[in-house]
Amino acid sequence: MRDQVLDKLSFRFEELAAQALKNIARPVQAYRVNWEAGAPTRAVRRRWRHLRRAAGWQWFGAAAVASVLVGSTLWYFVVPHTTAASLGPPLMSVAVMPFTPASASSEDEGVAERITQDVTSAAERAMPSALVVSHGLATKYKERALDPRAVGHDLNVRYLLEGDVRTERDTVVVMARLVETSNGTQQWSDRVAASPSSSREGVEDIVAQLTNRLRSTLYDAEEKRIAHLPKEGATAMELVLRANAMWDSDPTLSGVPEARKLYEEALRLDPGLAEALKGLGRTLHRQLTDDPAVDRERAVKELDNVSRRAIKADRHDPNSWQLRDLALEAQWQWEGALEANTEALRIDPYRNITLKDRGRLLLLTGRAEQALPLIEQAIALDPGSPDVASYFRVKCDAYLLLGSFDEAIATCEKSLALQDSWLPHLDLVAAYAQKGDMAKAAMAKTEVLNRQPQMSIANVKALRFSDNPIFLRQLEDHVYPGLRKAGIPEN
């Protein structure tokens, strides 16, 4: 079986002793990868990293390659395709099926093909921890009726993204679906449209929306599936998904400790897993932005260390640069934070959370008006994302800093309808008081004090969001006066 993969890869296998593997009757030949024999491409290295982290399989012809970390040694096994398939598809595995054009016109077929290829490439960049089947392998299903179970078995993937493309009055419309291959059930469907149909920008807009919605839906589906599996023997990535699910169900400060435990457990299994480092970093950033009692010096130092580890582990992962952005923001290193954010967007230009982070950086550096269109763009890319509440929260902050109190109130209410947090309630206290609606300001104040009984203006200042003079002046002009009018104490 090894001979079937030798010519497919740019490195050499060194033969080791045969090994006994669980659920396989006979010993399996094992090999060590010799990287010196060739220079592996970035895509090849990414696939091998995924195999190690997800305990998955990748195959070439009739042979499959698997990897297992034993102690400090990484072992690779070459086994028949049928043996690998019997063990189930890898975690976070998806194939983008050729999108079907509504008509046989060359223009519609060209648009459908561009969308298929671009979504495949974008998904691979957007989800480094996922296994995205190459466009070439998926192409053989073009113009064929799809049986999700058969395709899933053939490609050994857990999910298929499929869709139809049609043109309506110069507008490209895509109906997309994510299907679970084990049972053929539809996990998600949505309508995505962009205009004009003939422009490259229109196709890019569709690709951006599909990529963001695929990412959030795939993670959500895997988080729900993993939650029903026993924790014993879980891989590092499975622990991350458990932590993410816990974080989504309780995104407040009270949810930080348990989520953090799982991220740290994942990092003990795989110290270089960017998804786990990002998760750990998120818990630290949430403390820095939401917890007036946080030991800021300790949290900033720890976040800086975690972000450096992420960059060292994988500088080609947008998660690593997104985390570095947050770490530098916490240190008020604005130029470095913007550079890290720019690098994350270079790797994955469609990532909505990175656009939100850029908007937040602009807001913290006195450019709240410039932040608004970025936040709106981030929301439009995936309105159903579990993170969208935080996007509305940043948008609310921007309006409040600009003195646009009606818009701040409307946006804060949207954020709170999706996720409870004391900071939007505090924004509402200031905005209602500045408008002179003291009854509603008092109601918002009650909500704040229920969550932060010792709240004071000094507590807000202690969070030390920014040192930018324009930002600080906006707080003094529009936020603190409203809090004082509503009776929030100075100290």
FENNORZI-V627313 format. One record per run of one state. SS is the DSSP state (hx for helix, st for strand, lp for the rest). FROM is the first residue (numbers start at 0). LEN is the number of residues. If there is no record, write none. Layout:
ss->[SS	SS]
from->[FROM	FROM]
len->[LEN	LEN]
This chain:
ss->[lp	hx	lp	st	lp	st	lp	st	lp	st	hx	lp	hx	lp	st	lp	st	lp	st	hx	lp	st	lp	st	lp	hx	lp	st	lp	hx	lp	hx	lp	st	lp	st	lp	st	lp	hx	lp	hx	lp	hx	lp	hx	lp	hx	lp	hx	lp	hx	lp	hx	lp	hx	lp	hx	lp	hx	lp	hx	lp	hx	lp	hx	lp	hx	lp]
from->[0	2	6	11	15	18	19	27	28	29	34	37	41	54	56	60	62	70	72	80	86	92	96	99	101	105	126	130	132	134	141	147	155	158	168	170	180	185	195	199	227	235	249	252	269	273	290	295	313	317	330	333	347	351	364	367	381	387	401	404	418	421	435	437	451	456	462	468	485]
len->[2	4	5	4	3	1	8	1	1	5	3	4	13	2	4	2	8	2	8	6	6	4	3	2	4	21	4	2	2	7	6	8	3	10	2	10	5	10	4	28	8	14	3	17	4	17	5	18	4	13	3	14	4	13	3	14	6	14	3	14	3	14	2	14	5	6	6	17	6]
